[in-house]
Amino acid sequence: MPFDQIAWFPLCVGLTVAGLVLSFMAFRRRGAASGMRMMAWALLPLAAYLTNALQALWTIGSTLVGFVTSLVFNPLVWAGVAVAGLSVVLFVVSGVLRGRKLAKAGGGKKAGDAAAEAPSGRQSPAAGPAAAKSAPKSAPKPAVESKKKSADDDFSDIEDILKKRGIS
């Protein structure tokens, strides 16, 4: 039914009046907050008519209903949905295969991981020359005190942490 064939003003006023009556009843039974919320909803149909937004809402609604009915009842549209689903599946499978290919090429490890595991700063042959340039050199670690603290000293752990951080 086209937009112009419906008497919108009486319909919007009727919905607003019915909503206001229900909001008055909600105000008396459930309190002011509930009544005001119902009143706010009741005023929306009249506001949509007065701002000429009703025609836009009608157009959006009828377009949405037309789209859904054509989607449900048209086999050609379902074929399009199936093709889109196949496309998504192909994207996911190609990403998985690409990840496996990269893992195989690196020997199961990334070049940075292989360089980090090489002992005494030497690079592994799998890391290549690029990893040799980008591998960070590790600083020598300070010697850790191996003497045991007595059980009575409760703050020994805290003192060790402070010493490691350079706080005394």
Secondary structure, DSSP 8 states (H G I E B T S, - for coil): --GGGS-HHHHHHHHHHHHHHHHHHHHHHH-HHHHHHHHHHHHHHHHHHHTT-HHHHHHHHHHHHHHHHHHHH-HHHHHHHHHHHHHHHHHHHHHHHHHHHHHHHTTTS-HHHHHHHSGGG---TTTHHHHHHH----------------TT-TTHHHHHHHHHTT--
